[in-house]
Amino acid sequence: MSDRLLGKRVLVTQASDYMGPATVELFEAEGASVVADNQPLDDADTCRELVARSGRVDVLIANLASPNFSGTEVTALDDTDWHTPFSLLVDPLHFLTQAVLPQMIERGAGKIVVYGSATALRGLKTVSAYSAARAAQVGYVQAVGVEVAPHNVQINLIAQNYVENREYYPPELMQKESFVASLKRQVPAGRLGTGFEDAAFALFLASDESGFFAGQAFPFAGGWVQR
């Protein structure tokens, strides 16, 4: 490894879920001091207290996972199924970002990397609530990105799909012949991306090598979505 984050303090949310484990492992190997948090971020005060307790935060990795809420047509969605993805994915993103930005702006340097979803960029049946929440993340990143860019603070989003993680692609699913066939049919790359590949992209966006991206949503889905 090359110590690309040497001296950087990185806060990773939901560190045991979704892209958390791969990110923590790679970022620590690259010299970062990682605050790996696993508490539920279900209200504004919790998010603000986490940032305050973490002290200096050079990089925030907004790793926010949610059940996929698939299989329900929009006419059958109840109010809870509609609101839950927003409470898990959108509200915490805002509260964390709002809490960490003042110190980054004061220093004139900072990175926020959001693990999002490519379902925000391509329509997919029966995931309307989840897709809407992920699209809200994209809109938020775009707006905040241009707002804070003059302060040398960059916020960007990885719009991913078909990336290995046990929450969305558990072992029992990956062993099904029907899933393997669907993967080859749906994804031009013909495979799932690895957690390391995803974390390596996040590492680039979090490092000093990346300073000219502002409010971008980058597809990371093996060609499943192109933009």
Secondary structure, DSSP 8 states (H G I E B T S, - for coil): ---TTTT-EEEESSTTSTTHHHHHHHHHHTT-EEEE--S---SHHHHHHHHHHH---SEEEEE-------S--GGG--HHHHHHHIIIIIHHHHHHHHHHHHHHHHHT-EEEEEEEEGGGTS--TT-HHHHHHHHHHHHHHHHHHHHHGGGTEEEEEEEE-SB--TTTS-HHHHT-HHHHHHHHHH-TT-S-B-HHHHHHHHHHHHSTT--S--S-EEEESTTSS--
